[in-house]
Amino acid sequence: MNARTPHFLLVGNDEKVTWDDGQIRFLAPGRDTLSIFDANADPAAPALVATLALPNSLFGPPVNLAVAPDQRLALIADSMEWLPHADGNGWQPAPGRDVHVIDLAVTPPAVVQTLQAGLQPSGLSINRAGTLALVANKAGRSVSVLRLAGGRADVCGEVDMGTAVVAVSFAADGRRAFVVKTDTHRLGVLHIDESGPTPRVSHDPSEDLTTGLVPFNLVVSPDGALALVVDMGSATASDGHADSVSVVDLSSTPPRVVDRVMVEDGPEGIAISPDGRYAAVAIVQGSNNPSSAWFHHPRGQIVLLRIDGLRVTRAGAIEVGALPEGVAFSPDSRFLYVGNFLDASMQVLAVGDNGLSDTGTRVALPGHPASMRGQSY
């Protein structure tokens, strides 16, 4: 990718949710935004391209948005509707259905469609051909299938998963995808056939893989050899106990979990560098819990994992801001961007052979970063 070609970095800012010393509060809607950066011209300091007034959600993993490989289209799911309490006092969330389509080829980028997916659209993924997207619907217990063409999207199918699903990622060849079944601690395998007029996506529960407890997010390596699954350990994210990342061998038939790497309390965000050498895991470690909680920590953490074939090992860790959610690598793999939700900032870390270091760069955001994504894998 040359300096003239943008590499878009999306940050969804949710202004409806906050915490007051560990007590979650729901605020009035209407102030959410999507920040669109170009991370290619200067990866150490991404340039803001546009800010769109667009509702989005902290609920679910921080991968409810994606950029197509050709950098011309983006999708962002709004997982929750925001409704007034029946007594008129305050607000409450309820599962929504909206998925917004953003044209990145125009200046400035603009929302061109809003689609209705299954109930509570959460993590989503775009295949590497840019022809298909999948959306994991948590409350709908399904995966929506979206066909992409001509800068537009249409819903062309829905796969019943039988249980809550929160994240999904395509295999490198686009003929399979993997979906996180958070309540049953499984990773489902989807089979994809695009040979006909309508894409066909199927799922056989007998092929499910067993992950660690409460899987919440996943990513597939650029070479397609492995997947990393975030095992959050608790439905509340942080609970004070160590958690894990499951290593899945995708090159074997059938795919299988071959290792688990221990990480600290409350992993959520995960990304793999474009060169395939590293993965970064965002660790909440109680930073949004009450200060009186025994597992509270005022800051979050990023754990860096080194990837060597199917061998995944810890390569270092660094403290970051409070409640880190989304993470994304720069297109040259030399920098890592971290969305610190409670600090309302994007932090830039340097990635090197000796691990992670803080560049000192903090990019102020117009809201609290609930999600972050560069390329769609």
Solvent accessible surface area in square Angstrom, and as a share of the most:
residue,aa,sasa,rsa
1,M,130,0.58
2,N,94,0.48
3,A,78,0.60
4,R,229,0.83
5,T,51,0.30
6,P,45,0.28
7,H,7,0.03
8,F,12,0.05
9,L,2,0.01
10,L,0,0.00
11,V,0,0.00
12,G,0,0.00
13,N,0,0.00
14,D,0,0.00
15,E,16,0.07
16,K,6,0.03
17,V,2,0.01
18,T,28,0.16
19,W,48,0.17
20,D,83,0.43
21,D,95,0.49
22,G,21,0.20
23,Q,119,0.53
24,I,69,0.35
25,R,119,0.43
26,F,66,0.28
27,L,50,0.25
28,A,50,0.39
29,P,50,0.31
30,G,76,0.73
31,R,136,0.50
32,D,8,0.04
33,T,20,0.12
34,L,0,0.00
35,S,0,0.00
36,I,0,0.00
37,F,5,0.02
38,D,24,0.12
39,A,1,0.00
40,N,17,0.09
41,A,71,0.55
42,D,72,0.37
43,P,24,0.15
44,A,36,0.28
45,A,48,0.38
46,P,12,0.07
47,A,57,0.44
48,L,103,0.51
49,V,62,0.36
50,A,11,0.09
51,T,61,0.36
52,L,27,0.14
53,A,95,0.74
54,L,9,0.04
55,P,63,0.40
56,N,0,0.00
57,S,2,0.01
58,L,22,0.11
59,F,57,0.24
60,G,17,0.17
61,P,2,0.01
62,P,3,0.02
63,V,13,0.07
64,N,1,0.00
65,L,0,0.00
66,A,0,0.00
67,V,0,0.00
68,A,5,0.04
69,P,51,0.32
70,D,92,0.48
71,Q,13,0.06
72,R,141,0.52
73,L,11,0.05
74,A,0,0.00
75,L,0,0.00
76,I,0,0.00
77,A,0,0.00
78,D,15,0.08
79,S,0,0.00
80,M,16,0.07
81,E,93,0.42
82,W,26,0.09
83,L,71,0.35
84,P,79,0.50
85,H,71,0.32
86,A,113,0.87
87,D,114,0.59
88,G,62,0.59
89,N,116,0.60
90,G,36,0.34
91,W,75,0.26
92,Q,67,0.30
93,P,32,0.20
94,A,27,0.21
95,P,49,0.31
96,G,3,0.03
97,R,110,0.40
98,D,43,0.22
99,V,0,0.00
100,H,11,0.05
101,V,0,0.00
102,I,0,0.00
103,D,23,0.12
104,L,8,0.04
105,A,50,0.39
106,V,64,0.37
107,T,136,0.79
108,P,87,0.55
109,P,4,0.03
110,A,40,0.31
111,V,59,0.34
112,V,51,0.29
113,Q,45,0.20
114,T,69,0.40
115,L,24,0.12
116,Q,106,0.47
117,A,7,0.05
118,G,1,0.01
119,L,59,0.29
120,Q,18,0.08
121,P,0,0.00
122,S,1,0.00
123,G,0,0.00
124,L,1,0.00
125,S,1,0.01
126,I,2,0.01
127,N,3,0.01
128,R,58,0.21
129,A,80,0.62
130,G,23,0.22
131,T,54,0.32
132,L,0,0.00
133,A,0,0.00
134,L,0,0.00
135,V,0,0.00
136,A,0,0.00
137,N,0,0.00
138,K,69,0.29
139,A,39,0.30
140,G,29,0.28
141,R,121,0.44
142,S,4,0.03
143,V,0,0.00
144,S,0,0.00
145,V,3,0.02
146,L,0,0.00
147,R,81,0.29
148,L,10,0.05
149,A,73,0.56
150,G,81,0.78
151,G,31,0.30
152,R,110,0.40
153,A,4,0.03
154,D,61,0.32
155,V,61,0.35
156,C,29,0.18
157,G,28,0.27
158,E,99,0.44
159,V,18,0.10
160,D,114,0.59
161,M,10,0.04
162,G,43,0.41
163,T,16,0.09
164,A,9,0.07
165,V,0,0.00
166,V,0,0.00
167,A,1,0.00
168,V,4,0.03
169,S,3,0.02
170,F,5,0.02
171,A,6,0.05
172,A,35,0.27
173,D,81,0.42
174,G,11,0.11
175,R,159,0.58
176,R,57,0.21
177,A,0,0.00
178,F,0,0.00
179,V,0,0.00
180,V,0,0.00
181,K,9,0.04
182,T,8,0.05
183,D,93,0.48
184,T,58,0.34
185,H,57,0.26
186,R,88,0.32
187,L,0,0.00
188,G,0,0.00
189,V,4,0.02
190,L,0,0.00
191,H,73,0.32
192,I,13,0.07
193,D,50,0.26
194,E,77,0.35
195,S,97,0.62
196,G,32,0.31
197,P,128,0.81
198,T,64,0.37
199,P,15,0.10
200,R,151,0.55
201,V,23,0.13
202,S,64,0.41
203,H,32,0.14
204,D,65,0.34
205,P,87,0.55
206,S,96,0.62
207,E,69,0.31
208,D,34,0.18
209,L,15,0.07
210,T,77,0.45
211,T,6,0.04
212,G,11,0.11
213,L,115,0.57
214,V,23,0.13
215,P,0,0.00
216,F,23,0.09
217,N,0,0.00
218,L,8,0.04
219,V,10,0.06
220,V,0,0.00
221,S,3,0.02
222,P,34,0.21
223,D,112,0.58
224,G,16,0.15
225,A,29,0.22
226,L,1,0.01
227,A,0,0.00
228,L,0,0.00
229,V,0,0.00
230,V,0,0.00
231,D,2,0.01
232,M,8,0.04
233,G,23,0.22
234,S,20,0.13
235,A,92,0.71
236,T,103,0.60
237,A,12,0.10
238,S,3,0.02
239,D,40,0.21
240,G,22,0.21
241,H,113,0.50
242,A,67,0.52
243,D,11,0.05
244,S,12,0.08
245,V,0,0.00
246,S,0,0.00
247,V,0,0.00
248,V,0,0.00
249,D,9,0.04
250,L,6,0.03
251,S,84,0.54
252,S,29,0.19
253,T,129,0.75
254,P,88,0.56
255,P,17,0.11
256,R,105,0.38
257,V,43,0.25
258,V,69,0.40
259,D,64,0.33
260,R,101,0.37
261,V,13,0.08
262,M,108,0.48
263,V,3,0.02
264,E,57,0.25
265,D,13,0.07
266,G,0,0.00
267,P,0,0.00
268,E,16,0.07
269,G,1,0.01
270,I,8,0.04
271,A,13,0.10
272,I,6,0.03
273,S,0,0.00
274,P,37,0.23
275,D,76,0.39
276,G,19,0.18
277,R,116,0.42
278,Y,7,0.03
279,A,0,0.00
280,A,0,0.00
281,V,0,0.00
282,A,0,0.00
283,I,0,0.00
284,V,1,0.00
285,Q,21,0.09
286,G,0,0.00
287,S,7,0.05
288,N,28,0.15
289,N,34,0.17
290,P,47,0.30
291,S,72,0.47
292,S,105,0.68
293,A,25,0.19
294,W,181,0.64
295,F,46,0.19
296,H,55,0.24
297,H,60,0.27
298,P,90,0.57
299,R,94,0.34
300,G,0,0.00
301,Q,26,0.11
302,I,0,0.00
303,V,0,0.00
304,L,0,0.00
305,L,0,0.00
306,R,89,0.32
307,I,22,0.11
308,D,96,0.50
309,G,54,0.52
310,L,69,0.34
311,R,160,0.58
312,V,6,0.03
313,T,43,0.25
314,R,96,0.35
315,A,16,0.13
316,G,31,0.30
317,A,47,0.37
318,I,34,0.17
319,E,67,0.30
320,V,0,0.00
321,G,6,0.06
322,A,14,0.11
323,L,3,0.02
324,P,0,0.00
325,E,5,0.02
326,G,2,0.02
327,V,7,0.04
328,A,5,0.04
329,F,12,0.05
330,S,0,0.00
331,P,28,0.18
332,D,59,0.31
333,S,9,0.06
334,R,138,0.50
335,F,19,0.08
336,L,0,0.00
337,Y,1,0.00
338,V,0,0.00
339,G,0,0.00
340,N,1,0.01
341,F,0,0.00
342,L,53,0.27
343,D,72,0.37
344,A,27,0.21
345,S,13,0.08
346,M,0,0.00
347,Q,1,0.00
348,V,0,0.00
349,L,0,0.00
350,A,27,0.21
351,V,19,0.11
352,G,32,0.30
353,D,101,0.53
354,N,159,0.82
355,G,6,0.06
356,L,24,0.12
357,S,60,0.39
358,D,61,0.31
359,T,57,0.33
360,G,55,0.53
361,T,44,0.26
362,R,109,0.40
363,V,29,0.17
364,A,92,0.71
365,L,19,0.10
366,P,75,0.47
367,G,4,0.03
368,H,48,0.22
369,P,1,0.01
370,A,1,0.01
371,S,1,0.01
372,M,1,0.01
373,R,24,0.09
374,G,6,0.06
375,Q,36,0.16
376,S,1,0.01
377,Y,61,0.23
